[in-house]
């Protein structure tokens, strides 16, 4: 790596979770809800994401203090949204500033 911002996609560890998200590929775009929050604290950036479909959901957390992203799967999409909101609120209460909260950023 040349600097702190150079990385390979494999370095993030997301490939470990690809098979767990395969079931979401069969749903139409109208059935899928996605929300991403970017958080900042003490020169650190973290991500909290939720993706739901009609039959379940998943929350992914990328914390700079952890070596791997963490994914939690839910059978109930409403529970996934509920826990995403609780996690976001807890992070805010713990001093994280919410820099962005909305659709996933691309580009």
N, C-alpha and C positions, 0 to 999 in steps of 0.2 A: 504494500500500500504506500502511496505517495503522501497521503495526508489522512486526517481523521474521517473524511467524507468519502474516501474511496473504499469500496467493498464489492464483493461478489455476492450475488443473490443467495448462493449456498451458505454464506457466512451467517445469514439471518436465521437459518434453521426452519424456514417455512415448509420446505419440501417434506419434512416429517409429518406434516398435517394434511398434505394434499389428498390422500385417500379418504380422510374423514370428511372432506368437503365435497367429494364427488357426487353425493346424493343431491346436492343443491343444483347440479347442472341440469336435472330433468325438469325443473320448474320454469314456467314462463316468467318473463321479466316483471309482469304485473303482480306475481305472487311473492316476489322477493323484496324484502326491506333491508336496506344497508345504511348504517350510520357510523361515522368515524369521528373520534374526538382526538385532537392533538393537545397534549398538556405540557406545561413547562414549569420547572422548579430548579433553582440553583444551577443554572446553565445545563440542565438535562432536558431532554425531550422524550416524552412517552406517548404511546398510542393506545387507545381503547376503541375497539371496533365491535360492532354487532351485525350479524347477518341472520335474517329469519326467512323462513318459507312457511307454507301452510302446515307443515308437519313437524316443525322444530326450529331450532336456532343455535347459534354459536356466538360466544364472546371470545375475542382474542385480545390479549394484553401484551404489549411490548414495553417492557420496563428496562431502562438502561442499566439498572443495578442487577438484573438477572441475565444469565448467559443464554437463555432460550426464551422464545415467546411462550406464553401460556394460553391454552385454548380450553374452554369449558363448553360442552355440548348440552343442549336442553331438548327434551321431547316436546315441550310446550313453547311456542313462539312468544306468548305473552310473558312467560317466566323469564325468558332470555332478555326481553326488553326491560322488565322489572329489575333484574339483577344488573343490567347495564347501567340503568339510571341510578341504582344504589351505589354501584362502584364509582360512577362519575361524581356523585355527591360526596362520597367518602374521600375520594382523591382531592376534591376541592377543599373539604374540611381539613385535610392533612397538608394544606399549603400549596397544592398544585394549581397553577393558573390555567384555565381552559382557553387555549389560543384559537382553536377552531372546533366547531361542532356542526356536522352536517354530512352531506354526501361525500363519498371518498374522493380524494383529490387525484387527478390524473394529469400527466404531462410534465 
